[in-house]
Amino acid sequence: MSKQSFTPQQDDTLQQEKKSSVDRYIITRLFRYVKPYYKLVAIAVCITIAGSFLGPLRPYLTKIAIDDYIARGDFKGLTIVSIFLAGAILLDGIKQYITTWLTQIIGQKAVLDIRMDIFTHLQKLPARFYDRNPIGRLITRTTSDVESLSEMLSSGIITILGDLLQLFFIVVLMAWIDWQLTLIVLAILPLMIYATITFKNKVRVAFQDVLTHNARLNTFFQEHLTGMTIVQLFNREKREAGKYQAINADHRDANIRSVFYFSIYFPLIEVLSSAAAALVLWYSGFRLLKGNLSIGVVVSFVQYIWLFFRPLQHLSDRFNVIQTAITSSDRIIRLLDEKEGIEKQQGLQTLTSFHDCIEFKNVWFAYESENWILKDISMTIRHGEKIAIVGATGSGKTTLINIIAKLYPFAKGSVTIDGISLQQIAEASVRGLVGVVMQDVFLFSGTIRENLAFGNPDVSDEALQNAAKVVGADRFIQQLPGGYEYRVLENGTGLSSGQKQLIAFVRALLYNPEILVLDEATSSVDTETESLIDAATARLMSERTSIIIAHRLSTVQKADRIIVLHKGVIRESGNHQKLLANRGLYHKLYLLQHPEQTLR
């Protein structure tokens, strides 16, 4: 079958149709966020429609005042017309105030809903999504991109409706007053429409470029603020500043390209409107000399020209707002439509407790393609058992936990909890059973109490403090200014690694999981703190199924069973004494960490 080909003209047409279809879809999606506030929208639209004739009415009243009353010296009639003119101006001002207030409320409510939808959706996306999407780019979606929508949702559509209605009434009243002068004004309109369409297409591309570079800028900035200590330690300030300058320069150039189109378009509109005014004045002067045109008509038409071109300029400005918003909306909608890794809740089972075993059967896992991290893993973790998993860095220890907690899906094989396939159990249900104390503890900005009670916010102060005493964290917490109300800075800045680790242990104890995972949980603490944690760990693991991941073999010797991983494969399994007696890989690891030992 031969491949269908298109001429350049046909290809351009197809591209335009595709863009129009995408734009319609985006606008339809955005209207879903406005729909809940349809009453406010209806009021704003009704007021806009009802008041759209007030602006065009003013030049018409001016014409009546000049021709019917000033020319005849009728002061009483002039006073009445002036009162009507003042009333029209006042009502127009009130109309603008009400519509601006209502549309801003609508816009801000819709923007709040969009931000909440983005944040809620981001919480559903799996860890794999965050592996391939820089945090700075996601921050841009919820800040710059959402802000771009704010103006369009608050005033864009309703303002366009008002401007179009004003144009309609202006043309009707101009034609009513003098159709010949009206044709002169309308003769400029095709040029303005052509210029506006060209401007719209060019600006769409320019703004897409600006937003892309803005995301790059935010990503780089956020990443380097987070890693500033590393930049300083390796004396990379000048080189990283050079990289930032290059990214910043690209962002600047993209903005300059978008400004270029505005610098051409708006002066062009001004020239066209001035040309229309000049033609009207010239033709009006000619007719005045012939005596078949009144001064009032000329004055009103001069006013109408500026009124006529003002909505057109507003429309072009609205196009700018809409183009920016549509570009941003496209990125936001693509994020909201990201469904990879989000499990469907229909038919999934809920586990309220764990009472039998976790079983891996021939499990394979890879983060990318077929670069296997785990290879044909089969093992069983029984209820109440204390399991230790050891092995070199990259052997797949943490990956096993990520699979159990449903952070990453495995590629082949099966995993069951109490005989139920892990894929058939709801994520929230699994994570309600599993509590993890990680090597890199993350603390949120807030009080010590809020961080301790993160998994159990309803815990009483007494229970919280008792848990802290059990772990041994109460001593250092009481020494902090404000104690449990001490405000933690971003990610626990100001606290030592050992203190953060103790907080993580209290957090896990308060969460009260049935399956406890300690992922290198004592690797960042000193000897004194480790002795405190050892005692707390023993109590924390009692009556719980526990999984301990460690490099240091001294922390796993009391485990019921030790699983030795090597390059994604289970090489050995047994208790400490049995594995030493086997003189296999575990024996070698033990000698590396305890070279003073002589084993026979």
Sequence and secondary structure as in RCSB ss.txt:
>XXXX:A:sequence
MSKQSFTPQQDDTLQQEKKSSVDRYIITRLFRYVKPYYKLVAIAVCITIAGSFLGPLRPYLTKIAIDDYIARGDF
KGLTIVSIFLAGAILLDGIKQYITTWLTQIIGQKAVLDIRMDIFTHLQKLPARFYDRNPIGRLITRTTSDVESLS
EMLSSGIITILGDLLQLFFIVVLMAWIDWQLTLIVLAILPLMIYATITFKNKVRVAFQDVLTHNARLNTFFQEHL
TGMTIVQLFNREKREAGKYQAINADHRDANIRSVFYFSIYFPLIEVLSSAAAALVLWYSGFRLLKGNLSIGVVVS
FVQYIWLFFRPLQHLSDRFNVIQTAITSSDRIIRLLDEKEGIEKQQGLQTLTSFHDCIEFKNVWFAYESENWILK
DISMTIRHGEKIAIVGATGSGKTTLINIIAKLYPFAKGSVTIDGISLQQIAEASVRGLVGVVMQDVFLFSGTIRE
NLAFGNPDVSDEALQNAAKVVGADRFIQQLPGGYEYRVLENGTGLSSGQKQLIAFVRALLYNPEILVLDEATSSV
DTETESLIDAATARLMSERTSIIIAHRLSTVQKADRIIVLHKGVIRESGNHQKLLANRGLYHKLYLLQHPEQTLR
>XXXX:A:secstr
       HHHHHHHHHHHHHHHHHHHHHHHHHHHGGGHHHHHHHHHHHHHHTTHHHHHHHHHHHIIIIIITTT H
HHHHHHHHHHHHHHHHHHHHHHHHHHHHHHHHHHHHHHHHHHHHHHHHHS HHHHHHS HHHHHHHHTHHHHHHH
HIIIIIHHHHHHHHHHHHHHHHHHHHH HHHHHHHHHTHHHHHHHHHHHHHHHHHHHHHHHHHHHHHHHHHHHHH
HTHHHHHHTT HHHHHHHHHHHHHHHHHHHHHHHHHHHHHHHHHHHHHHHHHHHHHHHHHHHHHHT S HHHHHH
HHHHHHHHHHHHHHHHHHHHHHHHHHHHHHHHHHHHT  TT    TT B  S   SEEEEEEEEEESSTT EEEE
EEEEEEETT EEEEEESTTSSHHHHHHHHTTSS  SEEEEEETTEEGGGB HHHHHHHEEEE SS    SEEHHH
HHTTT TT  HHHHHHHHHHHT HHHHHHSTTGGG EE GGGTTS HHHHHHHHHHHHHHH  SEEEEESTTTTS
 HHHHHHHHHHHHHHHTTSEEEEEES GGGTTT SEEEEEETTEEEEEE HHHHHHHTSHHHHHHHHH TT    
